Amino acid sequence: MQGKVVIVGGTGGIGSALARKLAPSGRPLHLVARDAGRLSALASELGASFATADVTDPASLRSAIEAGGSSLSGLVYAVGTITLKPVSRVAPADAERDFRVNALGALAAVQAALPALRAQGAGGSIVLFSTVAVQRGFPMHASIAMAKGAVEGLTRALAAELAPEIRVNAIAPSLTRTPLAEGLTKNAAMAEAIARQHPLRRLGEPEDSASLAAFLLSPESGWITGQVIAVDGGRAALEAKG
Ligand SMILES: NC(=O)c1ccc[n+]([C@@H]2O[C@H](COP(=O)([O-])OP(=O)(O)OC[C@H]3O[C@@H](n4cnc5c(N)ncnc54)[C@H](OP(=O)(O)O)[C@@H]3O)[C@@H](O)[C@H]2O)c1
């Protein structure tokens, strides 16, 4: 049996899809988020352990991750924000919150998990989340693009520092049907218009990113580190047909 995986944001759209994908293989899971009720329901369904934390409070995040045990094989940080505003309306507090939740939270999660990842020896894997809006520029994305750009830098720096024992990669999704993106996807006409901007002509489903995260956690990706991999229906690299 492979070692325990901590999923921060484990009750979210992508985090819970990943937990559901990993659980049948018997891989032990530890879920972290804020809402104890949702955590407890999912953890009992999947036979996982869980702890509550707010990622903007590094001390609570550390103890929630440490509650996962002294030996880990994987850490996934699947927490994020979507602050879409014209740059003239981005308040310092918006940018600070985006940076705190997306970038500083990821750093604090890695720092908290590192002793347990190292305790397992070689073969550890860390998966972080960026966004399509770093590789490709979109209006209204200044604050989130800044914060996720930091996550991409963190991914490469950590991959270099933690090799060869621990691999570090990031996933960069385009718009994916999760609670985070509901403000954009709940309007069917808007969702359809955005879907058409993707060469693969649909929005992402949580399982699209969860499948890649599961692969990046597995030994099958054992020679992949320091990569930011798009799960975006081709949106960052390709022009959609008219
Ligand atoms: N969905 C998209 O379109 C999209 C696009 C690009 C990138 N991404 C990235 O993909 C990752 C996963 O996103 P998602 O769409 O699955 O998000 P989601 O459905 O909103 O899930 C977020 C998860 O994080 C937890 N969480 C949120 N704020 C937290 C906080 N302050 N402290 C602790 N836990 C917190 C939530 O649970 P609680 O509320 O109980 O805390 C939930 O478990 C994120 O990094 C996001 O930026 C998503």
PDBQT file of the ligand as one rigid body, heavy atoms in Angstrom, charges set to zero:
ROOT
HETATM    1  N1  LIG A 301     -12.299  25.832 -10.604  1.00  0.00    +0.000 N 
HETATM    2  C1  LIG A 301     -11.601  26.546 -11.505  1.00  0.00    +0.000 C 
HETATM    3  O1  LIG A 301     -12.130  27.061 -12.522  1.00  0.00    +0.000 OA
HETATM    4  C2  LIG A 301     -10.114  26.711 -11.330  1.00  0.00    +0.000 A 
HETATM    5  C3  LIG A 301      -9.394  27.339 -12.350  1.00  0.00    +0.000 A 
HETATM    6  C4  LIG A 301      -8.017  27.530 -12.189  1.00  0.00    +0.000 A 
HETATM    7  C5  LIG A 301      -7.402  27.098 -11.028  1.00  0.00    +0.000 A 
HETATM    8  N2  LIG A 301      -8.117  26.475 -10.052  1.00  0.00    +0.000 N 
HETATM    9  C6  LIG A 301      -7.412  26.066  -8.832  1.00  0.00    +0.000 C 
HETATM   10  O2  LIG A 301      -7.712  24.714  -8.530  1.00  0.00    +0.000 OA
HETATM   11  C7  LIG A 301      -7.612  24.524  -7.108  1.00  0.00    +0.000 C 
HETATM   12  C8  LIG A 301      -8.865  23.820  -6.599  1.00  0.00    +0.000 C 
HETATM   13  O3  LIG A 301      -9.967  24.693  -6.844  1.00  0.00    +0.000 OA
HETATM   14  P1  LIG A 301     -11.489  24.223  -6.800  1.00  0.00    +0.000 P 
HETATM   15  O4  LIG A 301     -12.137  24.828  -7.984  1.00  0.00    +0.000 OA
HETATM   16  O5  LIG A 301     -11.598  22.761  -6.535  1.00  0.00    +0.000 OA
HETATM   17  O6  LIG A 301     -11.989  25.051  -5.504  1.00  0.00    +0.000 OA
HETATM   18  P2  LIG A 301     -13.253  24.784  -4.544  1.00  0.00    +0.000 P 
HETATM   19  O7  LIG A 301     -14.235  23.866  -5.149  1.00  0.00    +0.000 OA
HETATM   20  O8  LIG A 301     -13.704  26.145  -4.110  1.00  0.00    +0.000 OA
HETATM   21  O9  LIG A 301     -12.606  24.041  -3.287  1.00  0.00    +0.000 OA
HETATM   22  C9  LIG A 301     -11.755  24.734  -2.417  1.00  0.00    +0.000 C 
HETATM   23  C10 LIG A 301     -11.425  23.870  -1.232  1.00  0.00    +0.000 C 
HETATM   24  O10 LIG A 301     -10.553  24.618  -0.371  1.00  0.00    +0.000 OA
HETATM   25  C11 LIG A 301     -11.172  24.811   0.911  1.00  0.00    +0.000 C 
HETATM   26  N3  LIG A 301     -10.826  26.175   1.314  1.00  0.00    +0.000 N 
HETATM   27  C12 LIG A 301     -11.183  27.338   0.708  1.00  0.00    +0.000 A 
HETATM   28  N4  LIG A 301     -10.667  28.381   1.381  1.00  0.00    +0.000 NA
HETATM   29  C13 LIG A 301      -9.988  27.849   2.439  1.00  0.00    +0.000 A 
HETATM   30  C14 LIG A 301      -9.241  28.420   3.506  1.00  0.00    +0.000 A 
HETATM   31  N5  LIG A 301      -9.109  29.754   3.636  1.00  0.00    +0.000 N 
HETATM   32  N6  LIG A 301      -8.670  27.591   4.411  1.00  0.00    +0.000 NA
HETATM   33  C15 LIG A 301      -8.809  26.252   4.289  1.00  0.00    +0.000 A 
HETATM   34  N7  LIG A 301      -9.490  25.659   3.302  1.00  0.00    +0.000 NA
HETATM   35  C16 LIG A 301     -10.077  26.468   2.390  1.00  0.00    +0.000 A 
HETATM   36  C17 LIG A 301     -12.667  24.586   0.677  1.00  0.00    +0.000 C 
HETATM   37  O11 LIG A 301     -13.345  24.106   1.822  1.00  0.00    +0.000 OA
HETATM   38  P3  LIG A 301     -13.876  25.088   2.996  1.00  0.00    +0.000 P 
HETATM   39  O12 LIG A 301     -14.689  26.145   2.316  1.00  0.00    +0.000 OA
HETATM   40  O13 LIG A 301     -14.621  24.205   3.932  1.00  0.00    +0.000 OA
HETATM   41  O14 LIG A 301     -12.653  25.639   3.648  1.00  0.00    +0.000 OA
HETATM   42  C18 LIG A 301     -12.615  23.476  -0.373  1.00  0.00    +0.000 C 
HETATM   43  O15 LIG A 301     -12.320  22.244   0.246  1.00  0.00    +0.000 OA
HETATM   44  C19 LIG A 301      -7.414  25.926  -6.504  1.00  0.00    +0.000 C 
HETATM   45  O16 LIG A 301      -6.050  26.155  -6.245  1.00  0.00    +0.000 OA
HETATM   46  C20 LIG A 301      -7.878  26.856  -7.611  1.00  0.00    +0.000 C 
HETATM   47  O17 LIG A 301      -7.252  28.128  -7.556  1.00  0.00    +0.000 OA
HETATM   48  C21 LIG A 301      -9.464  26.268 -10.164  1.00  0.00    +0.000 A 
ENDROOT
TORSDOF 0
